[in-house]
Amino acid sequence: MTVAVPSTLADAVALLADDPAAMLLGGGTDAMVEINDGHRRPGDSVIALNRVAELRSWRHDVEAGTVTIGAGVTYTEMMQPPLAELLPALAEAARTVGSPQIRNAGTLGGNLGTCSPAGDGLPVLAALDARVRLVSAGGERTLPVGEFMVGVKRTAIGPGEVIADITMPVAAGWQGYAKVGIRNAMVIAVASACLAVDVERRRIAVALGSVGPTIVRCTDAEHLLAEAIDWSSLTVDAATIARFGDLVSATSRPITDHRATADYRRHAVGILARRLARRAIEIEGAAA
């Protein structure tokens, strides 16, 4: 097996152009599971991306109000300030990923490239309307994350393309992530949810993981809650929160597998959505 270790993104895409069948390797935390289980064979060549500096950095564009995260930024880095302060839901999701060793190696680009419906970072990217930049020897293009994720472990990446970075807006307002699994730590999500409040635009965003072939946005629930909120005080009535959770459950498209039943997943995402909404918004008449 040949292992290439480029130091620049230009070198990486040039290597991939010369050998389109090469396996791109980020942190390897997903790839090694599939290889060890016999579900994937790496082939004759691997391009390791962990030394490409452009992929391992992030930047905050204050004027544009965005954060751009390189595909090689690890979960551990996403948990640390100041990045965690700019994108708190992403930091919360990163904290739930595996063990410290996995968080030190696993990357946001790898999470996207694997595109598992249970990927912890993906509901956050969907709720924040992230955009994914893909680079190849022939140029580059940018896709909304919803168009990038096309199915179970299926993406819109074309031949010769590498995920370069992911850009998200920095919005004024609360945001959070929650998931449930079959144990309390080091667990794949049975159901997950991200809720983000944009106070300036008076918008709510809700995205669900592990309850569909890819990440699910809950537009009906979003509109219901956004229209019912008193934006001057950030309060809402309890009945709206209940209805909000019901709409989230109804939007989900879960399956039954060895981890959970479809009915459980449908119920769980509704509960998670209500809990996140109560953390984000005060309930009218609730005791202080």
N, C-alpha and C positions, 0 to 999 in steps of 0.2 A: 504494500500500500504506500502511495506517495502522499505526504502531508505537506502542503504549502502553508507558510505563515507570513502573509503580506503585512506590511506596516502602514500602508495607505489604502484608502478606499479605491483609488484609481488602480492600484496594483491588484486589488481583490477582484474588481470587475473584469480586468484584463485577463486574469487567470481563469475566471469563470467563462469568459468568451472563448478562450482556447480549449476549455474542457467543460462543456455544458452539463455533463453527467456528474461532475464533482459534487460531493456533499458539502454544503456550507455548515460550519460548526461554530456556534456561539459558546454558551456555557456548557452545552452538552447534557444538561440535566434531563431534557426530554428525549434527546436522541439515544442516550445510553440505555434508558429504560426500554425503548422500542427494540434496540439491538439485542439487549440481554434477553428480552422476551421472544426473540426470533421473528418480530414483526417487520424488521427493517434490516437491510444489508447496506453497509456504507459504500460498497463498490471499490474501485481501484484507487480513488484519489479523494482527498479531503482538503478543503480550504478552511483553515482555522482563522477566525476573525478577531480573536481576543487581544491581538496586539495592534489593531487598527485604531489609532488615537481618535480619529474623527468619530468613530462609533462609540467611544467610551466617555464622551463629554456631553454636557447639556448647557443650554443658555436661556436666560430670561430676557426677552425683548420688552422693556418697560413701555416704550412708545407704542408698540403694536399690541401690548397686553397679552403676550403669548409666552409659553415655555416650549422649547424644542428639546427633546430628549433623544440622544443617540441610541441606536438599536442595541448597542453593547453595554448600556448602563445597567448595573445589577440591581436586584431587589434591595440589597443592603444600602446602596447609595440612595435609592428612592425613599428609604425610611428616615434619612438624615436631613436636618435643616441645612440650608434654606429651601431645598427642593420640597421637602415634606410640608413646609409651611405654605408654599405656593399651590401645591396639589395634595391636600390632606387625604382625600379619598384614595389616591394612588398609594400613599404611604400606608394607609390602613390595609389596603389589599396586599401590599408587599409584606407586611408583618405576618400575614396568615399563610405565607408560602413556605411549605416544607420546614426544614431545619436550618440553623445558621449556615451550615455548609452549602445547602442548596441556594439559599439567599445570596451567598457570596459569589456563586458561580452563575446562577440563572439570570437571564436578561429580559428586558422588555421586548426587544426584537425577536428573541426566541419564543416568548409567549405568543406573540403575533404570528410568527411563522408556523408554529405548531397548530394554532387556531383551534384548539380544543374548546368546546362549549363550556368546559369547566375551568378554563384559564382565568386566574384570579384578576389579572390586570385588565382583561378585555371588557367587562361591564363598565369599568371606570372610563376607559377610552371611548366607549360608545356613548356613555352619558355626557361626556365632555366634548362630544363632536370632534374627536381627534382626526387629524389628517396624516396619512402615511406617505412618506416620500420614498420612491423606489428609484434606484440608480442602476444603469447598465452601461456597457461600453458604447452604446448608441445614444445615450442621453439620459434623461430622467423624467418622471411624471409623479404627480401627487394625487392620491385618492382619498375620499372620505373613508373612515374606518368601516362604516357600514357597507360600502361597496368592496372593500378589500376582503372582508370575511364573507365567503360565499357558501359555506357549508361546513359539515363536520370535518375538521382538519383539512379544509380546502380553502385556498386563497386565490386572489387575482394576480399573484406574482407570475410574471411572464418569464420565458427562457432568458437566462443571462442576467436577471434582475436580483438586486440585493436590497433588503430593507435598510435604508440609511438612517432615518430618524422619524420621530412622531411629534407633531406639533399640536398643542392644546391651548385654548384660551384660559387666561386667569380671570375668573369671575368673582365678583363680590357676592358672598353668600356662603351658607353652610353646605358642606358636602361630606358624604360618608359612604362606607362600604361594609357589608355584613354577609356572612355565609353560614351555612350549617353543614355538618358532615357526620360521619358515623363515629367520630371521636372528637376530642377537644383540640388536638394539635396534629401537625404533620398529616393533613387529611386533604383529599380531593373533594371539592365542593359538591354536595348533593343538590344544593340550590344556593344561589348568591344574588345579591342586588346592590346596585349603587344608586344613590339619590343625590342630585346636585341642585342647589337653589341659585338662581341668578337674579339678585335683587334689582339690579339696574334695568335689566330687560324684562323683569317680572315673568320669568320662565322657571319651570320645573322640568327636570330630566330624570327619567328612571330607566335603568337598563338591567336586564336579568341574565344570569349565567346558569348553565346546567339544566335549563328547562326548554330547550329547543335545539335544532340542528346547528344554530349559531346564536350569537347574542341577540336578545329580544329587547327592543325599545317599546315602551308602554305609552303610546301617544294619547290614547283616550284618558288614561289615568293622569297623565301629565296635565292635560288641558283642564280636567275637572278640578284638580288641586290648585292650579295657577289661577283659575277664575274665582275660586271660593276664598282664597286667602285675602285677608286685610293686609295689604302690603305696607301700610303705614306703621302697623304694630306687629307684623309677622305673626298673626294669630288666625286660627280657623276653628270651626266647630267640630266636635268629636264625631258627629254623624258623617261629615265629609271624609275624615280620616278612615272611618270604617268602609265607606263606599270606595275610597281610593284603593284600599287593600283588595277589595273584591274585584275591582277592575284589573288590577295587576295580576291576580290569580287567573282571571278569565283570559288575559292576553297570553299567558304562558302556554307552551306547547311541549310539555314533558313526555318522556317515555318511562316505562318500567324497565329497570335493569337490576343487576345484582346489588346495587347500592341502595336503591329506594324505589318505591312505586310512583307511578305518575300522579296518583291522588295525593300522596305525601308531598311531592315536590310542588304541586299546584298550591296546596295549603301553605307550605313553608314560605314560598316567595311572597304571598300575601301578608303573612305575619312579619317577615323581614321588612317589607315596604312600609307597613304601619309603624314599626319600631323606628325606622329611619326618619319617617315623617315627623314623629313625635319628638325626635332629637333635634330636628331642623326647625320646627314651628311650634309655637305655644298653642295649647288647646284653650279655647275660650272658656272662662269660668273655672279652670283647673286651679287647685290650691297651689300656692307658691312653695 
